[in-house]
Amino acid sequence: MALNILDAPSPNFDQRRAPPDMLVLHYTGMKTGHEAVARLRDPEAKVSAHYVVNEDGSILRLVAEERRAWHAGRGAWQGETDCNAASIGIEIVNPGHEFGYCDFPDVQIGAVIDLIADIRGRWTIPDARIIGHSDLAPDRKQDPGELFPWKRLAGAGHGLWFDPAPERIAALGAPLSPGDEGLGVIVLRSGLHRLGYGLKPGGAYDEETQATVVAFQRHWRPSTIDGVADGETRARLVGLLQLASAESVTGVL
């Protein structure tokens, strides 16, 4: 579809220190898109995003891509702790978990896909750095959530996705759960860290580990979000690490 972009400038931005190499997807999490846009343009709110994608597929540009919008807040991905400085932020109109979370309309997702393709035509953004707000801040964010069609996005060429074979799932054995310790937990935490999460390697299956597993499941295993690292969750993680590694070898990362 043709991009339908209207300018609705926000004063909430500052200067970048380097070109963006990350995309962060959000939902607006407010009752209406109008309320969300008003807040993103309110100088008192001190929040913004580069784009807002409405339910009908129309797109508002609030901040120029060359500028640092204020959408990510505290968090980290692949060692980057100033995610605002490194990323372009896209807000997708949806009431979110607080106000009646619902499916994203097809026309809206089509516009998101086209917008991401357009953005990636200007900047070098690896698939492994197309993430949700909950990925960089698992302890405080849920968006864009488990209803966002990450698999469809990856099928269109944007982001990582991996569907493991049943035998690969079975080979990983019993689930890992909060309170567990040992080699399996160390490997799990290391894998999540290598993919990009701020979770440090080593340690037990603590609250931080559980929150990170929940964030991972929202993005890459949305059928069950329980914070338990079962065989499917871990098989998906292993597959994604292989995809990210292959992307790195080709020189994209």
ChimeraX attribute file (.defattr): number of C-alpha atoms within 10 A of each C-alpha:
attribute: neighborCount
match mode: 1-to-1
recipient: residues
	/A:1	10
	/A:2	7
	/A:3	14
	/A:4	12
	/A:5	15
	/A:6	13
	/A:7	12
	/A:8	16
	/A:9	16
	/A:10	23
	/A:11	16
	/A:12	22
	/A:13	21
	/A:14	14
	/A:15	10
	/A:16	16
	/A:17	11
	/A:18	12
	/A:19	16
	/A:20	21
	/A:21	18
	/A:22	24
	/A:23	26
	/A:24	24
	/A:25	26
	/A:26	27
	/A:27	25
	/A:28	25
	/A:29	23
	/A:30	20
	/A:31	15
	/A:32	14
	/A:33	20
	/A:34	12
	/A:35	12
	/A:36	22
	/A:37	22
	/A:38	14
	/A:39	18
	/A:40	28
	/A:41	20
	/A:42	15
	/A:43	14
	/A:44	10
	/A:45	11
	/A:46	16
	/A:47	19
	/A:48	30
	/A:49	30
	/A:50	25
	/A:51	28
	/A:52	29
	/A:53	25
	/A:54	24
	/A:55	18
	/A:56	13
	/A:57	22
	/A:58	16
	/A:59	24
	/A:60	21
	/A:61	18
	/A:62	23
	/A:63	25
	/A:64	16
	/A:65	20
	/A:66	15
	/A:67	21
	/A:68	27
	/A:69	31
	/A:70	22
	/A:71	25
	/A:72	26
	/A:73	14
	/A:74	12
	/A:75	22
	/A:76	19
	/A:77	23
	/A:78	15
	/A:79	13
	/A:80	16
	/A:81	15
	/A:82	14
	/A:83	27
	/A:84	26
	/A:85	22
	/A:86	21
	/A:87	28
	/A:88	32
	/A:89	27
	/A:90	27
	/A:91	29
	/A:92	28
	/A:93	26
	/A:94	27
	/A:95	18
	/A:96	22
	/A:97	15
	/A:98	9
	/A:99	12
	/A:100	11
	/A:101	17
	/A:102	13
	/A:103	11
	/A:104	18
	/A:105	14
	/A:106	13
	/A:107	15
	/A:108	19
	/A:109	22
	/A:110	17
	/A:111	22
	/A:112	25
	/A:113	19
	/A:114	16
	/A:115	21
	/A:116	19
	/A:117	14
	/A:118	12
	/A:119	15
	/A:120	16
	/A:121	10
	/A:122	10
	/A:123	14
	/A:124	14
	/A:125	22
	/A:126	20
	/A:127	20
	/A:128	25
	/A:129	21
	/A:130	22
	/A:131	21
	/A:132	28
	/A:133	26
	/A:134	27
	/A:135	29
	/A:136	26
	/A:137	22
	/A:138	25
	/A:139	17
	/A:140	12
	/A:141	18
	/A:142	22
	/A:143	27
	/A:144	30
	/A:145	24
	/A:146	21
	/A:147	16
	/A:148	23
	/A:149	18
	/A:150	25
	/A:151	18
	/A:152	15
	/A:153	19
	/A:154	16
	/A:155	12
	/A:156	13
	/A:157	14
	/A:158	21
	/A:159	20
	/A:160	24
	/A:161	23
	/A:162	18
	/A:163	14
	/A:164	18
	/A:165	11
	/A:166	11
	/A:167	9
	/A:168	16
	/A:169	16
	/A:170	13
	/A:171	11
	/A:172	15
	/A:173	12
	/A:174	10
	/A:175	14
	/A:176	19
	/A:177	19
	/A:178	16
	/A:179	12
	/A:180	14
	/A:181	15
	/A:182	12
	/A:183	12
	/A:184	15
	/A:185	23
	/A:186	16
	/A:187	15
	/A:188	22
	/A:189	24
	/A:190	18
	/A:191	20
	/A:192	22
	/A:193	18
	/A:194	20
	/A:195	20
	/A:196	20
	/A:197	26
	/A:198	23
	/A:199	20
	/A:200	15
	/A:201	16
	/A:202	15
	/A:203	17
	/A:204	20
	/A:205	23
	/A:206	15
	/A:207	13
	/A:208	17
	/A:209	26
	/A:210	20
	/A:211	21
	/A:212	25
	/A:213	28
	/A:214	26
	/A:215	30
	/A:216	26
	/A:217	25
	/A:218	26
	/A:219	26
	/A:220	22
	/A:221	23
	/A:222	19
	/A:223	10
	/A:224	12
	/A:225	18
	/A:226	16
	/A:227	21
	/A:228	20
	/A:229	25
	/A:230	17
	/A:231	20
	/A:232	22
	/A:233	24
	/A:234	25
	/A:235	23
	/A:236	22
	/A:237	26
	/A:238	19
	/A:239	17
	/A:240	21
	/A:241	20
	/A:242	14
	/A:243	17
	/A:244	21
	/A:245	15
	/A:246	13
	/A:247	16
	/A:248	13
	/A:249	10
	/A:250	8
	/A:251	8
	/A:252	13
	/A:253	16
